[in-house]
Amino acid sequence: MEAGPAACGWSDQCWTLARIAEIVRRRFGVDYTLAGLDLLLHRIGWSVQAPTRKATERDESKIAAWKDEQWPVIKRGRRTWAPGSASRTRQARV
């Protein structure tokens, strides 16, 4: 499995439980349910991982500018207390 799905005859680089079950069936002659195979893989230290995907329209300079300008404002958050309102859920704006 470490060689990747292409080494086993699949065109893309994505393992699925069904593909792994097929490899186990071919190599060892053992049938596992997908749930059973999932438990077995977790037991031996394998975990589910999704491939990272980035949009083709992605503009790194705009992302960096947004992180520098907008993220600190969002991160700061809102005040936890504001005078002039008896309601904790609807605070007065100052």
DAJOHU-V329564 format. One record per residue. N is the residue number from 1. RES is the residue in one small letter. PHI is phi as a letter, one per 20 degrees, with the letter a starting at -180 (999 if undefined). OMEGA is omega in degrees with one decimal (999 if undefined). D_FIRST is the distance of its C-alpha to the first C-alpha in Angstrom with 1 decimal. Layout:
# DAJOHU-V329564
n=[N,N]
res=[RES,RES]
phi=[PHI,PHI]
omega=[OMEGA,OMEGA]
d_first=[D_FIRST,D_FIRST]
This chain:
# DAJOHU-V329564
n=[1,2,3,4,5,6,7,8,9,10,11,12,13,14,15,16,17,18,19,20,21,22,23,24,25,26,27,28,29,30,31,32,33,34,35,36,37,38,39,40,41,42,43,44,45,46,47,48,49,50,51,52,53,54,55,56,57,58,59,60,61,62,63,64,65,66,67,68,69,70,71,72,73,74,75,76,77,78,79,80,81,82,83,84,85,86,87,88,89,90,91,92,93,94]
res=[m,e,a,g,p,a,a,c,g,w,s,d,q,c,w,t,l,a,r,i,a,e,i,v,r,r,r,f,g,v,d,y,t,l,a,g,l,d,l,l,l,h,r,i,g,w,s,v,q,a,p,t,r,k,a,t,e,r,d,e,s,k,i,a,a,w,k,d,e,q,w,p,v,i,k,r,g,r,r,t,w,a,p,g,s,a,s,r,t,r,q,a,r,v]
phi=[999,f,f,o,f,f,f,d,o,e,f,d,d,c,e,c,f,f,f,f,f,f,f,f,f,f,e,d,m,d,e,d,f,f,f,f,f,g,f,f,f,f,f,e,n,e,c,f,c,e,f,e,c,c,f,f,e,g,d,g,f,f,f,f,f,f,f,f,e,e,f,g,f,f,f,g,m,d,f,e,b,b,f,n,b,e,e,f,e,c,f,f,e,d]
omega=[-178.9,178.3,177.3,-178.7,-179.4,178.9,-180.0,174.3,177.9,-172.8,-178.8,-176.4,-177.4,175.2,171.3,178.1,179.5,178.7,179.6,177.6,178.5,178.1,179.1,179.7,-179.6,-171.9,-173.6,-179.6,-178.2,176.3,174.0,167.5,179.7,178.2,179.0,178.0,177.3,178.3,179.5,-179.8,176.7,-179.5,-179.0,171.6,177.3,-179.8,178.7,177.6,178.7,177.8,177.8,179.9,177.8,179.4,178.7,179.4,-174.5,179.7,-174.8,-178.9,177.4,178.2,179.1,178.5,178.9,179.5,-179.2,-173.5,-171.6,-174.9,177.7,178.3,179.2,-178.0,-179.2,176.8,-179.5,178.5,178.2,-180.0,175.8,-178.4,170.6,178.0,177.6,-177.1,177.2,-178.2,-179.2,-175.1,176.8,178.0,-179.0,999]
d_first=[0.0,3.8,5.3,5.4,7.0,9.8,8.5,8.3,11.7,11.9,14.4,13.5,10.9,10.8,8.5,11.1,11.7,13.1,10.2,8.0,11.4,11.7,8.7,10.2,13.5,13.1,11.7,13.8,16.4,16.3,17.0,16.4,18.2,16.3,18.4,17.5,13.8,14.4,16.5,14.2,11.4,14.4,15.7,13.0,13.1,10.6,12.9,13.6,14.1,16.0,16.2,19.6,22.0,25.5,28.4,29.6,33.1,32.2,35.1,34.2,37.9,38.9,36.1,37.3,40.9,40.1,38.5,41.5,44.2,43.0,40.5,43.0,45.4,42.8,41.6,45.2,45.5,48.7,51.4,51.2,55.0,57.6,61.3,63.3,61.3,61.5,58.1,55.0,52.9,55.1,56.2,59.0,58.1,59.7]
